Each structure stands twice: as structure tokens, then as C-alpha cells.
């Protein structure tokens, strides 16, 4: 990390979290030198990250939280993490959507951000198993009225998870009868060994059905998802057409991903992509 007096708090905390995860722990005095800020600022940042549950404060510094592969954070807990990265990813992914497409959006905070950027794309048919994503479109229609070209939204039904996704046999059966041009898929974890994974067994099966029903699969995932492995894998990297991620993804990870995926889009670095 290079010194920067003008980093926003969110950017600074993202850098701190990356350093903690990469090194397995950091000391406050190391962070003050690297970030060029005071001890008090670093301690406030560590307090904020500890409240989010993404690291643990120890005497003189911090260490990563070791989560079980079955741990599933709720939507609100995840929504405050990597905000800038998710927004960049959402903007880049929205450029892939052509008017009149039939698309699917899985549950997750990144697909939720993407949904906001799709409100002005005309004549979409949107299938989703996310209560939050569906509400983005429904709220827009309630406030603006039924405008020409507004999206048609299909909510699958099912049992609600902590991430506000609908899963289980009802969702699986509904998805199995549908066919989408593109699936935009949020993930808990992504790695070369485990592929795409989630801590929720029922969600894994529903995601599996989404992948099977899609002509193209686009994963939207910030760099912190790389190397994370949940309890259940539901797709291999070879089943993914495109990964849209952010500039925080390390160079070695990009090289590894390029060996398995057709397309890698790094939001903020790549030029605008053509619609799928």
C-alpha cells in the first residue's frame, strides 16, 4: 500500500482489510506508516471494520476473522462492504445488457447495485430470486408510474435466506422452466479449486438451476470474493462466460482466472464492453 493523505475512509478501510487478509494480521504502527495517517485514524478504521465483523482487533493491531464455510452473513451486513467496488462493477455489468433481453439476477448486494443501473434499459424481462432486486424495479415503477419500456419482473418464489434470496424446490421448479439470455450471478466465493460456492446448500441448488437455464453466465464479484470457499460448490469456472470484478484483484489472480474464463472485465480499467 502506498501512502496517501487524501484517501476516503471507505478506500482506506478497504486497503486495511486487504492487508489483514493478505498477511494474516497487521499492527497499527505499520498501517500508520503505509497510509500516512494518525494512530487514532487507524484505530477508528479498525473499530469500524470490527463492527462489520470482517476482522478482529487484537492488542496493537488486527487479524482476519476465520469464518466457517457454513457462515452466511445477512444482506445488511454485506451491503456496507466494498461499496465503491460494487458500484464500479454494477456500472460495467450494466453495459453488457441489451434492450429487450431476458436476463436473470441472482441474490446478492452486487446484483442489487446492478439492478439500479438497469432501470433505464428498455423492454427487459428480469427473472430474479432476490426480494431486494425485485423491489428495486417495483419501487421504481410505483414512484414513476407504469412507463413505456419498463421492465417485466418475474420473482421466483421460495424460502427466504439471510441474504434475502428465495431458494428451495419452489424456486428451483420455476427457474427450470425458463430460459435467459444472460444470468448475472453474485457469489459468496470464487476459486479455481472450488469454482463458485455458497455456504447455503439450498441456495447452491437454486444457483445451479440458474446457471443451467442461462445462455451466458456473468459473475459479478468484488476482489474479496477471490479465494473464498463456501460449503457447497454449484458451478465450475469453465461454466462462467465473463467475470466482472474491480481493480483490487491482484495480478496473480487475474492470470489464474484468465486460464479458466473466456472474459475478464476489470471495472474502471477496461473500456466499455459490448452488450451480450
Phi, psi and omega in degrees: 000134178267155180290142179203111183290340192253014179297137172291156182303319182296317179295318181297317181291327176295320178295319179297314181297319177300317181294318179298314182291322184290320185261349181082010178151151178219160176254152182301316183294331176293318181292323179297321179291316184291322184266345180068036179232174183281162174304318183298320179296315179298317181295323176296320178297317179295322177299315181295318179291325177294321178296328177284349177081019185259349172210169180239127178285137173231173182301116176085002181179215183206155177229159180289153174278127178270106183266142173292154181293348178262358182287128181234104178295151176285170183300315184296321180296322182279335187293339180271000184261140173051046185299314181296318180298316181296322179293317178298317180297317181299316179298316181293319181293324181298331179292345180276353188263123179267144175306142178083004181285156167257113184236162175235142176237122177281179176287162176135159182285333178284321175292330175297317176296320179299320182305321180297329181276354181259359185296331182264000177279120189283149167062034177278147164251120186245117173259131180213149172252020180251120176299320182294316179297314180300322182293330176302312181289318181294320179295320179296322180288325178293322183280327184257352184082170182282095182268158179295134179086002179296150183294145169266124187248130177245116177261128192290331192083170180132191182265134187279135177262173175301337179271009181063032171262151177258123186225178177103183187301323180295313178296316182299317181294319179296315183293323183298337181268000186248163179220126183246152172291314183220138170252127171258116193241120170274149183226154173281320182208154178215131179204162180291327183283312186264350184069225177265134185216162180214152177282350186256117184297318180293322178294325177301316180293319179295318176297324177300318178294320178300315180298318181294332184270358186257140174287323176226145181242122177243118177268129176249112187207129177286168189297338181290344180282340182291128180090353177275138181232122175270180184298319189235126173275143180230354177199151174269164177296330180293341177276355180263131177276318186217137169249124173253118183225191184243174187291351178285352181290123183297156182300320181294325177292321179298319179296319180294317180296320183299337179285343186242333186254152177288317185222137172236122177247120177258108185300133181091344179247323182275151173291162180307134183269156177284151177297143179282000000 
